[in-house]
Amino acid sequence: MKRLSMALGLAAALLVADSRRPAQAFVFVPGVTVDAARGLAFVMEPANGIAAIDLDSGAAIAATTRAVKPLIVADGLLLAEAEPRERHHVLPLVGLSARDLTVRWTAALPLPDDLVAAVDQRSGASFNVVARHDADGLLVEWRALRWRVSAIPTQEAAHLSEGFARIDPSKGRILASGRGKTPGQGVATVPADIQALVDRQSLVSRLCRTGGLFAALARDPRGIVLLCWRAADGRPLAKQQLFLRHLTFRDFSADCRDLLASHAEQGWIWSIFATATGKRVARLRLPLPGAPFFVRGERLYYAATATARQTAGRIRIETPPRVVAVDLVDGRELWAQPIRETAYLGPYPRAAP
């Protein structure tokens, strides 16, 4: 029995160690992709193009105008979306070197004739692209939404179109493409016991995967508890009491390695906990109740939203959205990098008096 307990303890320790390793690459927020292993963030620049930002210094170490929106990093390749220029009814994709943003290849994914792959949202239309790793290469999925803009309220349904393409990351060849949802679409398999909790809505958070663990939050009489399961077989680990009800859970980090709760106190006090252990790793004061974030070393990175005002029926950005780096020890802001705002900022129709 003692040997069994030691073996289980060792397995849990290995899972914890695995979950604390830096995530190789992940999408932070739309328009920002992080390569944590190389210490880089690929960011949509406010004017045009993509910049590779050093996560330590905040300095741009490379830039390109051949593409405008980073999608995913895979094996030294940054897959990015470009602006449609001569041919409007295609989705232009560019494979860039993650080291210096030089172009390795370009590809054009055909779209229906009535769609434009605009990066910025337009009045009554949006077009969104995401990418993920796939067994056969890289999977690109697009989603177009169109709706009638009217000063008079309407219940007319929006029109949705979606499609996909599988791409060879080495040469940019389109291996397969189609309309509708991706065949065999799905995320990593979730063990049945965990899925049952999700289906019963017994959790108070989304299910997050980090390393060899699935994690989620639930309530108990004393407050919020952290539940973890081994991803391989769904076996539960010991639950951890996280915090009492005076804290409000916000979300997991972009790489799922940490989670955030906060409370109001002359601004907002952020408490950050390690997903694998439930231990608090940082407590600092910030101006927002919560935001997309991740932790790397002794630094917190969060996505701040834009501030704007309305003038003559148009929205004008005063402070653009940005990635902010903060020292975890003293809460000092170290640097901030602006991000391109893609929301529609033009005028809207006015109702007749």
C-alpha positions, 0 to 999 in steps of 0.5 A, spaced: 500 500 500 505 504 501 508 503 494 502 504 491 501 511 495 508 513 493 507 511 485 501 515 485 504 521 489 510 521 484 505 520 478 501 527 480 508 530 481 510 529 474 503 531 472 504 538 476 511 539 473 509 537 466 503 543 467 508 548 469 513 547 463 512 553 458 507 552 453 510 552 446 505 556 443 498 559 443 493 564 441 493 569 446 487 574 444 485 574 436 491 578 433 496 576 438 500 569 438 505 567 443 511 563 442 513 562 449 519 557 448 522 563 444 520 569 448 516 572 442 509 575 441 507 576 434 502 582 434 498 585 429 500 592 428 496 598 429 497 601 422 499 595 418 503 588 418 505 584 424 511 585 429 515 580 433 515 583 440 521 580 445 517 578 451 522 581 456 524 587 453 517 589 449 522 591 443 520 589 436 525 585 433 522 583 426 516 586 422 513 585 416 507 588 412 506 582 407 501 579 412 497 583 418 494 577 422 498 572 426 494 565 426 498 560 429 506 558 430 508 551 428 515 548 428 518 555 426 513 557 422 508 563 423 501 562 419 498 569 418 492 572 414 494 577 409 489 583 406 485 581 400 488 586 394 487 584 387 482 578 388 477 579 393 474 572 394 480 569 396 483 568 403 490 570 402 495 566 407 502 567 408 507 562 411 512 566 415 519 564 418 518 565 426 525 567 427 525 573 422 518 574 419 521 573 412 516 569 407 516 562 406 510 561 402 503 564 400 497 561 399 490 563 396 484 559 399 478 560 394 471 563 398 464 564 395 463 569 390 459 573 395 464 574 401 470 578 402 476 576 407 476 583 410 480 583 416 477 589 419 469 588 421 465 592 416 458 595 417 453 589 417 459 584 416 465 580 419 470 575 417 474 571 422 479 566 421 482 561 426 487 556 425 490 550 429 494 544 429 491 538 425 494 530 424 495 532 417 498 539 417 495 545 419 487 546 419 484 553 418 477 555 419 473 561 417 467 564 419 463 569 415 457 573 418 452 578 415 446 582 418 442 587 415 444 594 418 438 598 420 436 604 424 429 600 425 429 594 430 429 588 426 428 580 428 431 578 421 436 573 422 444 574 420 447 569 415 452 565 417 457 562 412 463 557 414 469 553 411 475 550 412 482 548 409 488 543 411 494 546 409 501 543 408 505 547 413 512 546 409 510 548 402 503 552 403 499 547 399 492 546 400 491 539 401 483 539 402 478 545 403 470 545 403 464 549 406 461 548 412 464 545 419 470 541 418 469 534 418 471 530 424 472 537 428 473 536 435 478 538 440 482 533 444 478 527 447 475 529 454 474 523 458 466 521 459 466 522 467 469 529 466 464 530 460 458 528 464 460 534 469 460 539 464 453 536 461 450 537 468 453 544 468 456 542 475 462 546 473 463 554 474 468 555 469 470 552 462 474 546 462 481 547 461 487 543 459 494 544 461 500 539 460 497 532 462 491 535 466 484 537 465 482 542 470 475 546 472 472 550 478 466 548 482 463 550 488 462 547 495 459 550 502 466 553 503 467 557 497 471 555 490 475 548 489 479 546 483 478 540 480 483 536 476 483 530 472 489 526 469 488 527 461 490 520 459 485 516 463 480 521 467 482 519 473 481 525 478 486 528 483 485 531 490 481 537 489 484 543 492 480 549 496 482 555 492 478 561 495 472 564 499 466 567 496 469 574 497 474 573 490 470 572 484 473 567 479 475 571 472 478 566 467 484 561 466 490 564 463 491 563 455 495 557 456 491 554 462 497 554 466 494 559 471 487 562 473 485 569 476 480 571 481 479 578 483 476 583 488 475 590 488 479 594 493 482 601 491 482 598 484 482 591 483 486 586 487 488 580 482 490 573 485 493 568 481 493 561 482 497 555 479 492 550 475 496 544 477 497 546 485 492 551 487 497 555 490 497 562 489 503 565 485 501 572 485 497 578 488 497 585 485 493 591 484 491 593 477 486 597 474 481 592 471 477 587 474 480 581 469 483 581 462 486 575 458 492 574 461 498 569 462 504 568 466 511 567 464 517 567 469 516 573 474 512 577 469 504 578 468 502 579 461 495 582 460 490 584 454 487 591 455 481 593 451 481 600 447 478 606 450 474 610 445 469 616 445 463 618 440 464 624 436 459 626 430 456 619 430 463 616 429 467 612 435 474 615 435 479 610 439 483 614 444 487 608 447 488 602 442 488 595 445 494 593 447 498 587 450 501 590 457 507 587 461 507 587 469 512 585 474 509 580 478 513 582 484 511 590 485 506 591 480 510 595 475 508 596 468 514 594 464 512 595 457 505 596 453 504 594 445 499 597 441 494 592 437 490 593 431 483 595 433 478 591 428 472 593 430 467 597 426 468 604 428 464 608 422 457 611 423 450 607 424 444 609 421 439 614 425 432 613 426 428 618 423 425 623 428 
